[in-house]
Amino acid sequence: MAFLLCLGLLLADLVTPFVGAASPKSWSSMPNRCAAGSNCVVPAEEHWLLDWSPPELASLTIRGKLEWDRGIDDLQLTAGYVLVEGKGTLEIGTESQPMSNLATINLTDAQASPHPTLGSRFLAGQDKAQILMHGRPLGTWTLLARDVAQGESEMELKEDPRALSWRIGDVIGIATTNRGRTQPYKIVDLGPAGSKTVKIDPPAAADYWGGWRPIHHASGRSSSPIKCRLYVN
Ligand SMILES: *[C@@H]1O[C@H](CO)[C@@H](O)[C@H](O)[C@H]1NC(C)=O
């Protein structure tokens, strides 16, 4: 049963007209296609590659396929709104080939006439549209390997930040040891490979506990205090 289902999907893939191997058209080499301020359309059955930052558009409607170029860092798509409709697809990375560069969609509310039902500033899909976004696999948290004192800008982690896919420019939070607000810190440097250190900016706004910490507890009758260690933060 499961096998038949897979076969069905495979056949469906083979007969889908434009999702096949045909290489996408580079949007940057057809710059007259969508002028600044226009209502730009990726027509059904067309497959475009977003390989530049297009001029600021009033709106972008995707009825074919728009594939974000995974190989280029820091591209920006700026439009009043982005609508994917019909059998359209917006693809920013796939599960097997995630997008590891920075991609920005900037919705400006700049178009003259809002969409009749969806409004004036949105990224939306309707009908059988697909919006696919897969970013780099990321370790989202780890532990501090030692205390960080207020004012320090280097901290030692329990794990290698590179193995977590952390990068310079990423923003992290450090959970508070005492009551207080968790504030964002930007990673401005990673220590040498294998060092498990990161440099943050601004410097630590408070003291944070990290690593192993002995806890002494003397109970009433017991002659020897109980000792234990706690990995904090
Ligand atoms: C988004 O686009 C608007 C209009 O061009 C611009 O003013 C704004 O700075 C852009 N925002 C970002 C985060 O790039």
PDBQT file of the ligand as one rigid body, heavy atoms in Angstrom, charges set to zero:
ROOT
HETATM    1  C1  LIG A 301      12.382  47.948   3.335  1.00  0.00    +0.000 C 
HETATM    2  O1  LIG A 301      12.094  48.789   2.249  1.00  0.00    +0.000 OA
HETATM    3  C2  LIG A 301      11.831  50.143   2.598  1.00  0.00    +0.000 C 
HETATM    4  C3  LIG A 301      11.408  50.857   1.350  1.00  0.00    +0.000 C 
HETATM    5  O2  LIG A 301      12.419  50.793   0.377  1.00  0.00    +0.000 OA
HETATM    6  C4  LIG A 301      13.068  50.743   3.221  1.00  0.00    +0.000 C 
HETATM    7  O3  LIG A 301      12.800  52.059   3.629  1.00  0.00    +0.000 OA
HETATM    8  C5  LIG A 301      13.465  49.902   4.426  1.00  0.00    +0.000 C 
HETATM    9  O4  LIG A 301      14.682  50.385   4.952  1.00  0.00    +0.000 OA
HETATM   10  C6  LIG A 301      13.651  48.445   4.036  1.00  0.00    +0.000 C 
HETATM   11  N1  LIG A 301      13.888  47.666   5.228  1.00  0.00    +0.000 N 
HETATM   12  C7  LIG A 301      14.906  46.826   5.326  1.00  0.00    +0.000 C 
HETATM   13  C8  LIG A 301      15.008  46.083   6.615  1.00  0.00    +0.000 C 
HETATM   14  O5  LIG A 301      15.724  46.665   4.423  1.00  0.00    +0.000 OA
ENDROOT
TORSDOF 0
